[in-house]
Each structure stands twice: as structure tokens, then as C-alpha cells.
Amino acid sequence: PTLAHPPVLSAYAELSELASQPARQAYVQARKAEFETRTGTFAVQDAWHEARMRAFHDDLVTQVDFHATLPGSAEPSVAKGRSDLLRAFRGLFRLRRGGSAAGDGFLVVNIIDHAEYYVTLNDAFLRQALDAIEEAVFDARITASDRVLSLLPGAFVHPEDATQAIEGVVRTGVARGIECGVLLDALLRMEHQLRVRSRVRASQVYRVESLAPGIDAQGRRAI
């Protein structure tokens, strides 16, 4: 993948390479299993494997415990990029109508807190996905570096026909005080159910009732 900001690009590429090394496969597989527990399983033969794997990599490279297992980077700019990745924040975004794309970036609004951001990206896969959507929302991480906001390449686009149902789930989740990561993981589980179940509509799986698994009474992820 490629990102607009060089330190983030270099750090993401370096971390992806380190994650693929045999010595770290047991750790990475354990992290993937934990990610699947939260969001739904996926295998190489699944049509949704690539999109889910990209989302998992975003999750992996922004975790403090993963960075703690790695050697320091010899390049100062890459070390800075690693720090930028650790400061990435996650949200559920839509393209702002009438201003979705400009140059190398997109104007997006976080439907959870309604904040707007102009984000840059050069990732071809992600750019194609965002160019194709109109009303769909996407789960993504944004990192700031030298006043430039970069969208990480694992942004996950939910089905367009699920947007209205998603908005209802989000309103209820926010009203209940459910933390952002827990809420977004629940939406990924709902999308997974839409994928694996036949002859169901988005409104049948994107439901407030589906927020319950793995969430305690205070809206936190159960341990």
C-alpha cells in the first residue's frame, strides 16, 4: 500500500514487512484470531478476504503491544511515522457531498461526532473504493503528521444499502455511551453476517439488537 505522507508510508511498509516475518507469525495469528472474534472470521478463499485483511493490518500496526515487540527503526523518519501510526484515531466516515474528492484527498465527515476532515491518500485500492461510493459509510483510521491527515489503507466500506440502518445503530450506540471501537467492531460483525447469510437484507443484520455480543452494561468491550 502507499500513503500520502512519506514517514507514515515508510513506517506502514516497514511494519507490514516485520509482521510477515516467520518469527512473528505466531503473534500475528493470535492477533488476527482476536480481531476475528471481535469482527467476524475470514479465510483466503472468501470473497471478502482482502478487505478484511487490510482492515486487520490497520488494526495491527496501530497497536502499542505490536510496536513493543519490534526492534527500533534505524531511520528517524520511519520512527516518526511509527509514532504517527500509534496516534491514529478510528471513526465511521462518509464522503461530504459536493466535495468528495480534490487532488489527492477527500473531505470526509465522521458520523459519530460529526467532525470533518480533509484526508490525503495515494493508495490505489482505497482510492478506487472511495471513488465508487456515494452514500456508503466506511470504517477507517486517520493519522496526523506535520498538519497532514492521512487515511490508512485498510478503510472498510460498508454496503451502500446499509447506510440508513447503520445510522440508526450508531445513534443508539452513541446514546448508550458505547465506546467507538466497540461500536465499529459490532458493525463489522453485522457486515460479516450479511456476507455469510443468504437472502437477507442489510436492515435485517444491521440492527440495534446486534450490538449486545461482547459489550457490557457500560458499553465497554467485555474481557
ZAMARGU-4260 file (C-alpha; in steps of 0.2 Angstrom, whole numbers, plus 5000, padded with zeros to 4 digits):
<rodrens>
0) 5000/5000/5000 | 5005/5018/4998 | 5001/5033/5008 | 5002/5052/5005 | 5014/5056/5019
5) 5031/5048/5017 | 5035/5044/5036 | 5018/5036/5038 | 5021/5027/5021 | 5038/5021/5026
10) 5033/5015/5043 | 5017/5006/5037 | 5028/4997/5024 | 5041/4993/5037 | 5029/4986/5050
15) 5020/4976/5037 | 5036/4968/5032 | 5041/4964/5050 | 5023/4957/5053 | 5026/4945/5039
20) 5042/4938/5046 | 5041/4919/5051 | 5047/4924/5069 | 5031/4934/5072 | 5019/4923/5064
25) 5013/4916/5080 | 5010/4933/5087 | 5001/4940/5071 | 4990/4924/5070 | 4985/4927/5088
30) 4981/4945/5085 | 4971/4940/5069 | 4961/4927/5079 | 4957/4941/5092 | 4952/4953/5078
35) 4941/4939/5071 | 4932/4936/5087 | 4928/4955/5088 | 4923/4957/5069 | 4920/4940/5061
40) 4931/4927/5053 | 4938/4926/5036 | 4949/4914/5026 | 4959/4916/5010 | 4945/4908/4999
45) 4932/4921/5005 | 4927/4935/4993 | 4929/4947/5007 | 4946/4941/5012 | 4956/4956/5005
50) 4946/4969/5013 | 4945/4961/5030 | 4964/4958/5029 | 4968/4976/5025 | 4957/4981/5040
55) 4966/4969/5051 | 4983/4976/5046 | 4977/4994/5051 | 4972/4987/5067 | 4988/4978/5070
60) 5000/4992/5065 | 4991/5005/5077 | 4993/4994/5092 | 5005/4998/5106 | 5008/4980/5110
65) 5013/4976/5092 | 5026/4990/5092 | 5033/4984/5108 | 5038/4968/5100 | 5048/4976/5087
70) 5066/4982/5085 | 5068/5001/5084 | 5069/5008/5067 | 5086/5014/5060 | 5078/5028/5050
75) 5072/5044/5060 | 5058/5047/5048 | 5052/5030/5050 | 5052/5031/5069 | 5042/5047/5067
80) 5030/5038/5056 | 5028/5024/5069 | 5023/5037/5082 | 5011/5044/5070 | 5003/5027/5067
85) 5001/5025/5086 | 4991/5041/5087 | 4979/5036/5073 | 4961/5038/5078 | 4946/5027/5071
90) 4929/5033/5065 | 4915/5030/5054 | 4915/5041/5039 | 4906/5047/5024 | 4911/5057/5009
95) 4905/5075/5011 | 4893/5078/4997 | 4898/5091/4984 | 4916/5089/4989 | 4921/5071/4990
100) 4937/5072/4980 | 4950/5085/4977 | 4968/5082/4971 | 4975/5068/4981 | 4962/5069/4995
105) 4944/5068/5001 | 4934/5078/5013 | 4925/5067/5025 | 4914/5068/5040 | 4914/5057/5055
110) 4896/5052/5058 | 4899/5048/5076 | 4904/5065/5081 | 4901/5075/5065 | 4918/5082/5064
115) 4925/5085/5046 | 4942/5081/5040 | 4952/5083/5024 | 4962/5067/5022 | 4976/5063/5009
120) 4979/5046/5001 | 4988/5038/4987 | 4983/5020/4990 | 4976/5014/4973 | 4964/5001/4980
125) 4957/5013/4993 | 4955/5027/4981 | 4946/5016/4969 | 4934/5011/4983 | 4931/5028/4988
130) 4928/5035/4971 | 4915/5022/4968 | 4904/5026/4983 | 4890/5039/4985 | 4881/5037/5001
135) 4891/5022/5009 | 4900/5024/5025 | 4917/5017/5029 | 4926/5012/5045 | 4944/5020/5044
140) 4959/5026/5054 | 4966/5043/5051 | 4983/5049/5057 | 4990/5066/5058 | 5008/5071/5054
145) 5015/5088/5051 | 4997/5095/5049 | 4994/5082/5036 | 4980/5070/5039 | 4982/5053/5031
150) 4969/5039/5029 | 4976/5022/5032 | 4974/5009/5018 | 4963/4997/5027 | 4947/5008/5027
155) 4932/4996/5026 | 4917/5001/5016 | 4900/4995/5022 | 4886/4991/5009 | 4878/5007/5002
160) 4861/5000/5006 | 4865/4998/5024 | 4869/5016/5027 | 4852/5021/5034 | 4851/5006/5046
165) 4869/5009/5051 | 4865/5027/5056 | 4851/5021/5067 | 4863/5009/5075 | 4876/5022/5078
170) 4864/5035/5085 | 4858/5021/5098 | 4876/5016/5102 | 4882/5034/5105 | 4866/5037/5116
175) 4871/5022/5126 | 4889/5028/5128 | 4896/5013/5119 | 4915/5017/5115 | 4919/5020/5097
180) 4930/5004/5094 | 4917/4993/5101 | 4903/5001/5091 | 4913/4999/5075 | 4918/4981/5078
185) 4899/4977/5081 | 4896/4985/5063 | 4909/4974/5056 | 4901/4959/5064 | 4885/4964/5056
190) 4893/4966/5039 | 4900/4949/5041 | 4883/4941/5044 | 4877/4950/5029 | 4891/4941/5019
195) 4888/4924/5026 | 4869/4923/5027 | 4859/4921/5011 | 4844/4930/5006 | 4844/4943/5020
200) 4843/4962/5018 | 4855/4974/5026 | 4841/4980/5038 | 4840/4963/5045 | 4858/4962/5051
205) 4862/4980/5054 | 4851/4981/5070 | 4852/4988/5087 | 4849/4971/5095 | 4866/4965/5087
210) 4876/4977/5097 | 4874/4966/5113 | 4888/4952/5110 | 4904/4956/5119 | 4898/4973/5126
215) 4894/4975/5145 | 4881/4986/5153 | 4893/5002/5152 | 4896/5000/5134 | 4913/4993/5135
220) 4920/4978/5127 | 4919/4963/5139 | 4935/4955/5144
</rodrens>
